[in-house]
Amino acid sequence: MATVKCIGILTSGGDAPGMNAAVRAVTRAAIYKGLTVKGIYRGYRGLVYDEIEEFKSQNVSNIIQLGGTILKTARCAEFMTPEGRKTAYDTMQKHGIDALVIIGGDGSLTGARIFAQEFDVPCIGLPGTIDNDLYGTDTTIGYDTALNTILDAVDKIRDTATSHDRLFFVEVMGRDAGFLALNGAIASGAEAAIIPEFSTEVDQLEEFIKNGFRKSKNSSIVIVAESELTGGAMHYAERVKKEYPQYDVRVTILGHLQRGGSPTAHDRILASRLGAAAIDAIMEDQRNVMMGIVHDEIVYVPFSKAIKNDKPIKRELVNVLRELSI
Ligand code: ADP
């Protein structure tokens, strides 16, 4: 028998489309199973500063289609300290919260892992990040929506790139992961992607120029993952200006528009399944696991695995991009 009677739910770190669908799913599944739900505002900050209210089914009505997060999100420096986490624990006790569901990325789950160890609190994580950089799940909540946003933007940039015979470097998010850049490039028909995973292996710009820029086309789009490892789009534009001054180069940094917008069907379904599964996990007395979906099946991934392991990029994707961009 599960001992948990009341759960707290929070969204933390970078926001991602589909977080609201996850909040809705966790809240409704918990109420369905007879649990009380407390909404915690602004991530761990809401625990430290006591910004909490009880959530009924109506609190999550009409939000499945909304980007952002109705619970708000924040980065909370206090939670990085033992004193801050003790205050957070005391707030939990005050509200009678005996388990937490955390929707967030790598950092948020790291915080959950430390908190769970220190205070023996059951914590369940949901992978909420556009970067898709959490190990143990095929995709993360928000990734598919961000990918589609990138496609919309690149399709438009293609029009002007073609008209002017220009070389565009389009910078996308992803922190130190190249999933958005690589799959964004494949799906938009871009000529190349420059991703952090291969930054130490080859000179990706050199490869791109060598492998056929201008062999069959007068314009090109290269998607660059924002990362200190790649140097970002500006870095490559500067290099081209110096090393290949014959090319007409432009840069577009997509920035925060990639975080917004109504979640795609994929992200809504993912968030709904993972949210419901998180409550199943709590009822089964699971703790300190991230919920994931692998090969269309729900999986429980221990925090230690989800956080510590780098999620590998498939070489096959790189080959597909190269072969199809001739
Ligand atoms: P994301 O979850 O999107 O990766 P961050 O890395 O900014 O975002 O982390 C979000 C929040 O998680 C931080 O502001 C902090 O409150 C908490 N957090 C991150 N790392 C730790 C840590 N090592 N110890 C305690 N809390 C952490």
Residues whose N, C-alpha, C, O or C-beta is under 5 A from the ligand:
A	BS01	ADP	S12 G13 G14 Y44 A74 R75 C76 A77 F79 M80 G104 G105 D106 G107 S108 L109 T110 G111 I114
